[in-house]
Amino acid sequence: MKKQCTILALLALNFHAFAQKNILKDTIDNRKYRNEIGIDVQGIFAGNIGGSFMYKKRTGDKKLIAVTYSDNLRFSGSLSGYYYNNSVDAPEYYQVNDNYQVIIAAPDDRHRQNLYVGVGKERIYFYGRFGAYYGVDAIGAFNYSADKNRYWQTSSVIADLPVRQTNISVGAAPFAGIKYRITNRLSLSAECNYFLGYALGRVKIGDKKSNQASNQDPFIFYTHSINHSFNPLRFVTLNYHFKRYR
């Protein structure tokens, strides 16, 4: 997080220096274009390609248009995931029924897939090249994870036990952010949000192959919970503005 904020600050300063030298002679018209699309650049800071986007469409297309603010309908989404392989040479020992059973704390294999969609409304106030905005999103998310935990007894491997978990959550996320207009076409935005929602989960331990030796069916159970979280830097997007007002 600290590294991301530092890089974001340096990026903003470089943009501002470039704008002072090359762009500030141009007149910024915050009402010139109706639509914008943005790509989240945080993944680049973290060393991987991000999969988040933001699309906004200005509402209230009337003859009398407010000069100091505008209202936007917004759609956001992201798709991400990773595969992680771990090797542990010194597993921890646990006493189970007078026999030593060893469980590797970190899974040997780990898979993650996450899908996020949101729709909401925002109001942005213009202060020259800068803008301050706030609003609320309705959120839907799907998360899938698959881990393979290796179980040992004394010095022998007795099972590679997969654990698969699926979560579906819905909720709302109030947000607030700032925007810097580089040109009439390009801008940079950063925002935070607070998510509050309800989640349903399904956990499956084992499968037909791993449970064949013990002649047991996989163990399945369900979860539900109220989740909340504050995201100090939910989106950092580079935006392109298009479609003029007629």
C-alpha positions in Angstrom: 0.0 0.0 0.0 2.8 2.5 0.9 4.6 1.6 -2.3 1.5 2.1 -4.4 0.8 5.6 -2.8 4.5 6.6 -3.4 4.3 5.6 -7.1 0.9 7.2 -7.4 2.3 10.5 -6.0 5.3 10.4 -8.3 3.1 9.7 -11.3 0.8 12.6 -10.5 3.8 14.9 -10.1 5.2 13.8 -13.4 1.9 14.3 -15.1 1.6 17.8 -13.6 5.1 18.8 -14.7 4.3 17.5 -18.2 1.1 19.4 -18.2 2.7 22.6 -17.1 5.2 22.4 -19.9 3.0 21.1 -22.7 -0.7 21.2 -21.9 -1.7 24.0 -19.6 -2.0 26.4 -22.5 -5.1 24.4 -23.5 -8.4 25.3 -22.1 -10.0 22.5 -20.0 -13.7 22.0 -20.6 -15.1 19.4 -18.1 -18.4 19.4 -19.9 -17.0 18.7 -23.4 -17.4 14.9 -23.4 -20.2 12.7 -22.1 -18.6 9.3 -21.7 -15.3 8.0 -20.3 -13.7 4.6 -19.9 -10.8 3.9 -17.5 -8.4 1.1 -16.8 -7.1 0.4 -13.3 -3.3 0.7 -13.3 -2.6 -0.6 -9.8 -1.7 -4.0 -11.2 1.2 -2.4 -13.1 2.5 -1.0 -9.7 2.3 -4.5 -8.2 4.2 -6.1 -11.1 1.2 -7.7 -12.9 -1.4 -6.7 -15.4 -4.6 -5.5 -13.8 -8.0 -6.6 -15.1 -10.2 -3.8 -13.7 -12.1 -1.2 -15.8 -14.5 1.6 -15.2 -17.1 3.1 -17.6 -19.1 6.3 -16.9 -21.9 8.0 -18.8 -23.0 11.5 -17.9 -26.8 11.7 -17.2 -29.2 14.6 -17.4 -28.8 15.5 -21.1 -30.8 18.7 -21.1 -30.6 22.1 -22.7 -29.6 23.7 -19.4 -26.4 21.9 -18.3 -24.8 22.5 -14.9 -21.3 24.0 -15.2 -19.8 23.3 -11.8 -20.8 19.6 -11.4 -22.2 16.6 -13.3 -24.0 13.3 -12.4 -22.7 10.1 -13.9 -24.0 6.5 -14.2 -21.1 4.2 -13.8 -20.3 0.5 -14.4 -17.2 -1.2 -13.1 -15.8 -4.7 -13.2 -12.7 -6.8 -12.7 -11.4 -10.3 -13.4 -8.4 -11.6 -11.7 -6.7 -14.8 -10.5 -3.4 -16.6 -9.9 -1.8 -19.9 -9.4 0.7 -20.5 -6.6 2.9 -23.5 -6.0 4.6 -24.0 -2.7 7.2 -26.4 -1.4 7.7 -26.9 2.3 10.7 -29.0 3.6 9.9 -28.8 7.3 6.3 -29.4 8.0 4.8 -29.0 11.5 3.8 -32.0 13.6 0.4 -32.4 15.4 -0.6 -35.1 17.8 -3.8 -36.9 16.7 -5.1 -40.1 18.4 -1.8 -41.2 19.7 -0.3 -41.0 16.2 1.8 -38.2 14.8 0.1 -36.6 11.8 1.9 -33.8 10.0 0.1 -31.0 8.2 1.8 -28.6 5.9 0.6 -25.2 7.0 0.9 -23.7 3.5 -0.9 -25.5 0.6 1.2 -27.2 -2.0 -1.0 -25.7 -4.8 -3.2 -22.7 -4.6 -5.6 -21.3 -7.3 -7.7 -18.1 -7.0 -10.3 -16.7 -9.4 -12.2 -13.5 -8.6 -15.0 -11.8 -10.6 -16.4 -8.4 -9.6 -19.1 -6.2 -11.1 -20.6 -3.0 -9.9 -23.2 -0.4 -11.0 -23.8 3.0 -9.3 -24.2 6.7 -9.5 -21.8 9.5 -8.7 -21.7 13.3 -8.6 -18.5 15.1 -9.4 -17.7 18.8 -8.7 -15.2 20.6 -11.0 -12.4 22.8 -9.7 -10.4 23.6 -12.8 -8.3 20.6 -13.8 -9.3 18.9 -10.5 -12.6 17.2 -9.6 -13.9 15.7 -6.4 -16.6 13.0 -6.6 -18.7 10.7 -4.4 -21.5 8.2 -4.8 -22.5 4.6 -4.1 -22.2 1.3 -6.1 -24.2 -1.9 -5.9 -21.7 -4.7 -5.9 -21.8 -8.4 -6.9 -18.8 -10.7 -6.5 -17.9 -14.3 -7.2 -14.8 -15.9 -5.7 -13.4 -19.4 -6.2 -10.4 -20.9 -4.6 -8.8 -24.4 -4.8 -6.0 -25.5 -2.4 -4.3 -28.8 -2.2 -3.1 -29.6 1.4 -0.7 -32.4 1.9 -1.1 -34.6 5.0 1.6 -36.7 6.4 1.9 -39.5 9.1 5.3 -40.0 10.6 7.4 -39.8 7.4 4.9 -41.0 4.8 2.4 -39.0 2.7 -1.1 -40.4 3.3 -3.2 -37.9 1.3 -3.2 -34.9 -1.0 -6.5 -33.4 0.1 -8.0 -30.7 -2.1 -10.1 -28.0 -0.5 -12.4 -26.0 -2.9 -14.3 -22.9 -1.8 -16.9 -20.8 -3.7 -18.3 -17.5 -2.4 -21.0 -15.3 -3.8 -21.5 -11.9 -2.2 -23.8 -8.9 -2.8 -23.7 -5.5 -1.1 -23.3 -1.7 -1.4 -20.1 0.4 -1.4 -20.1 4.2 -0.8 -17.1 5.8 -2.4 -15.2 9.1 -2.8 -12.4 10.1 -5.1 -10.4 12.8 -6.8 -9.7 13.3 -10.5 -7.0 15.3 -12.3 -7.7 16.3 -15.9 -4.5 16.0 -18.0 -6.2 17.0 -21.2 -9.8 17.2 -22.4 -9.4 13.6 -23.4 -7.3 12.1 -20.6 -7.6 12.1 -16.8 -6.3 10.3 -13.8 -8.6 9.2 -10.9 -8.1 7.6 -7.5 -10.8 6.6 -5.1 -11.6 4.7 -1.8 -14.7 2.9 -0.8 -16.3 1.0 2.1 -18.0 -2.3 1.3 -20.9 -3.8 3.3 -22.5 -7.0 2.1 -23.8 -10.5 2.6 -21.9 -13.6 1.5 -22.9 -17.2 0.9 -20.2 -19.8 0.7 -19.7 -23.5 -0.2 -16.7 -25.5 1.0 -15.8 -29.0 -0.3 -13.0 -30.9 1.3 -11.7 -33.9 -0.6 -12.9 -35.5 -3.8 -13.6 -39.0 -5.2 -9.9 -39.7 -5.9 -8.5 -38.4 -2.6 -11.2 -40.1 -0.5 -11.1 -43.5 -2.3 -8.5 -45.0 0.1 -10.6 -44.1 3.2 -13.9 -45.1 1.4 -15.4 -41.8 2.5 -17.5 -39.2 0.6 -16.1 -35.7 0.3 -17.1 -33.4 3.1 -19.3 -30.4 2.1 -20.6 -27.6 4.2 -22.1 -24.1 3.7 -21.3 -20.7 5.2 -22.9 -17.3 5.4 -21.7 -14.0 6.8 -22.0 -10.3 6.9 -18.8 -8.8 5.4 -17.4 -5.2 5.6 -14.2 -3.7 4.6 -12.6 -0.3 3.9 -10.5 0.0 0.8 -8.2 3.1 1.0 -7.2 2.7 -2.7 -9.9 0.8 -4.5 -9.4 2.2 -8.0 -6.5 4.1 -9.6 -7.6 4.6 -13.2 -6.3 6.2 -16.3 -9.3 7.5 -18.2 -10.2 8.4 -21.8 -13.1 10.8 -22.4 -15.2 10.6 -25.6 -18.5 11.4 -27.3 -19.1 15.2 -27.4 -22.3 16.9 -26.4 -24.3 17.9 -29.4 
